[in-house]
Amino acid sequence: MSVKEETDMSFLEHLEEFRWRIIKSVIAIFILAIGMWFVKEWVIQNIFLSMTKPDFISFKLMCDYFNVCANEIPVKFQSAKVSTQFSYALMISFVGGFILAFPYIFYQFWAFVKPGLKSNEKKASKGIIFFVSVLFLLGVCFGYLVVAPLCIHFFGDFSLAAEFENIWRIDSFMSLIISSVIFTGLLFLFPVIIYILSKIGVVSAAFLRKYRRHAIVSVLILAAFITPPDFISQVIVAIPILILYEISIAVSVRIEKNRAKQEMT
């Protein structure tokens, strides 16, 4: 399709193209979800339940390098509803399908948006699919290796009295891990959001620097919200978020410099 044809498309034609891109994304998720379904038992044992074991990769690294060793979490699991296990088997499959298909999903979104950009904007956004995909997957890894294990270990070890036994519902356990992973994956896209807002002139580097202190406080509050209530866990989560904020400032500075050069020519 030529540029002229792309710009001459009617609203309904744009809507139809958007619909087909959504359908393609859903198909990709569905195909990968089917693959995940056939390995769901392995996923449960090695990705989810492994967080309750002291040999989980994050716990082993903490023990080897920081001498902070974890014990096996004394927790049992129960399925409180008839359909819980089947429902979460489906959820695991589709969440896994979404994570694996994310680069393709973003490609479909970007392919829909890109024709409406100017040539200099297209040039400036070269490689965005790669960077967005990497940031999202890094966020997913951070959520899985840091945020979720800290939460699971803290709540698994916590007890009001020796007579109380931790018996977790499967949906509660699975939801905590899945939400942590997806939330941090999306949170790591913050520099991309700043990039877009800087391109359209909504935010600037000066604005981000001015409210840096407010951002630090907000990040600490956010870290306290998504992690157990202990200082070390909050710092571990807050540091990469603050690094992302500083990266966002650098991104905004670069955009402003490029804009200034274009205005001078």
TIKE-311124 format. One line per 4 residues: their letters; for each residue x, y, z of C-alpha. Coordinates in steps of 0.25 Angstrom, whole numbers, plus 5000, padded with zeros to 4 digits. Each point is the difference from the previous one (the first is absolute). Layout:
<mivos>
A	X:Y:Z; ...
</mivos>
This chain:
<mivos>
MSVK	5000:5000:5000; 5006:5014:4996; 5000:5012:5009; 4989:5007:4992
EETD	4991:4988:5002; 5003:4999:5015; 4997:5015:5001; 4987:4999:4992
MSFL	4994:4989:5008; 4987:5004:5006; 4996:4998:5014; 4993:4987:4998
EHLE	5012:4995:4992; 5009:5004:5012; 4990:4993:5009; 5000:4988:4992
EFRW	5015:4999:5000; 5001:5002:5015; 4990:4989:5002; 5008:4990:4991
RIIK	5013:5004:5008; 4992:4997:5013; 4996:4986:4994; 5014:4997:4996
SVIA	5005:5003:5014; 4989:4992:5006; 5003:4988:4991; 5015:5001:5004
IFIL	4996:5000:5015; 4991:4988:4998; 5010:4992:4992; 5011:5002:5011
AIGM	4989:4997:5011; 4997:4987:4993; 5015:4997:5001; 5000:5004:5015
WFVK	4989:4991:5003; 5008:4988:4997; 5011:5004:5009; 4991:5005:5011
EWVI	5004:4990:5011; 5015:5003:4997; 4997:5015:5001; 4992:4998:5013
QNIF	5011:4992:5007; 5013:5008:4994; 4995:5014:4999; 4989:5002:5011
LSMT	5002:4990:5011; 5015:5001:4999; 4999:5013:5007; 4996:4993:5013
KPDF	5013:4992:5000; 5014:5005:5005; 5007:4996:4987; 4992:5010:4992
ISFK	5010:5008:4992; 4998:5013:5007; 5001:4994:5014; 5013:4993:4996
LMCD	5006:5012:4994; 4997:5008:5013; 5005:4989:5008; 5013:4998:4992
YFNV	5004:5015:4999; 4993:5007:5012; 4999:4989:5010; 4985:5002:5001
CANE	4995:4985:4999; 4985:4997:4999; 4993:4988:5006; 4989:4991:4993
IPVK	4987:5008:5002; 4991:4992:5009; 4987:5002:4992; 4990:4991:4994
FQSA	4990:5002:4988; 4986:4998:4999; 4990:5001:4988; 4988:5006:5006
KVST	4991:5000:4988; 4996:4989:4990; 5006:5007:4988; 5012:5007:5007
QFSY	5011:4990:4994; 4994:5000:4986; 4998:5015:5000; 5014:5003:5004
ALMI	5006:4990:4991; 4993:5008:4989; 5005:5013:5006; 5014:4995:5000
SFVG	4999:4996:4986; 4995:5013:4995; 5009:5009:5009; 5012:4992:4995
GFIL	4995:5001:4986; 4998:5015:5001; 5015:5002:5006; 5006:4991:4989
AFPY	4992:5007:4989; 5002:5015:5006; 5010:5003:4989; 4991:4996:4989
IFYQ	4988:5007:5007; 5008:5013:5001; 5005:4999:4985; 4985:4999:4996
FWAF	4997:5013:5008; 5012:5007:4995; 4997:4996:4985; 4986:5006:5002
VKPG	5006:5013:5006; 5013:5002:4992; 4993:5004:4986; 4995:5012:5007
LKSN	5013:5005:5005; 5009:5010:4992; 5013:4995:4994; 5009:5007:5011
EKKA	4991:4993:5011; 5001:4987:4993; 5015:5001:4999; 5001:5004:5015
SKGI	4992:4988:5004; 5008:4990:4993; 5002:4988:5008; 4988:5003:5009
IFFV	4994:4986:4999; 5013:4994:5005; 5002:5009:5011; 4986:4999:5005
SVLF	5000:4985:5000; 5013:5000:5007; 4995:5009:5011; 4987:4993:5002
LLGV	5008:4986:5001; 5010:5006:5010; 4988:5005:5008; 4994:4986:5000
CFGY	5013:4994:5004; 5002:5010:5011; 4985:4997:5005; 5003:4986:5000
LVVA	5014:4999:5006; 4998:5011:5010; 4986:5006:5003; 4992:4987:5000
PLCI	5011:4992:5008; 5001:5011:5011; 4985:5000:5001; 4998:4985:5001
HFFG	5012:4998:5010; 4995:5011:5009; 4985:4996:5001; 5004:4985:5000
DFSL	5009:5002:5012; 4991:5010:5007; 4991:4994:5012; 4992:5007:5011
AAEF	5001:4987:5008; 5006:4986:5000; 4986:4995:5000; 4997:5007:4987
ENIW	5003:4992:4987; 5002:5006:4986; 4991:4994:4991; 4999:5008:4987
RIDS	4989:5000:4990; 5006:4997:4986; 4993:5012:4994; 5007:5009:5010
FMSL	5013:4994:4998; 5000:5000:4985; 4994:5014:4999; 5011:5006:5009
IISS	5011:4995:4990; 4993:5003:4987; 4996:5014:5004; 5014:5003:5005
VIFT	5006:4995:4987; 4991:5007:4991; 5000:5013:5008; 5015:5001:5001
GLLF	5001:4996:4985; 4990:5012:4997; 5008:5009:5010; 5013:4998:4992
LFPV	4993:5007:4988; 5001:5013:5008; 5011:5006:4991; 4992:4997:4987
IIYI	4988:5007:5006; 5009:5012:5003; 5006:4999:4986; 4986:5001:4994
LSKI	4996:5011:5009; 5013:5008:4998; 4998:4998:4985; 4986:5007:5000
GVVS	5005:5011:5010; 4992:4995:5012; 5012:4999:5009; 5014:5005:5000
AAFL	5014:4997:5007; 4998:5012:5008; 4987:4995:5005; 5005:4987:5004
RKYR	5012:5006:5007; 4991:5010:5007; 4991:4989:5006; 5011:4990:5002
RHAI	4999:5000:5015; 4985:4998:4999; 5003:4988:4991; 5009:4994:5010
VSVL	4989:5001:5011; 4990:4994:4990; 5010:4989:4997; 5002:4996:5014
ILAA	4985:5000:5003; 4998:4992:4987; 5011:4990:5005; 4994:4999:5014
FITP	4986:4997:4993; 5006:4989:4991; 5010:4994:5010; 4999:4994:5014
PDFI	5001:5011:5011; 5015:4999:5002; 5010:5011:4997; 5010:4990:4992
SQVI	4989:4995:4991; 4995:5014:4997; 5014:5005:4997; 5003:4988:4990
VAIP	4987:5003:4992; 5002:5015:5001; 5014:5001:4994; 4997:4995:4986
ILIL	4987:5009:5000; 5009:5012:5003; 5010:4996:4989; 4989:4999:4990
YEIS	4996:5014:5004; 5014:5005:4998; 5000:4993:4987; 4987:5007:4996
IAVS	5006:5014:5003; 5012:4996:4991; 4990:4996:4989; 4993:5013:5002
VRIE	5013:5008:4999; 5004:4993:4987; 4986:5003:4994; 5001:5015:5003
KNRA	5014:5001:4994; 4995:4993:4987; 4988:5009:5000; 5010:5013:5002
KQEM	5009:4995:4988; 4988:4998:4991; 4995:5014:5003; 5013:5006:4997
T	5001:4994:4986
</mivos>
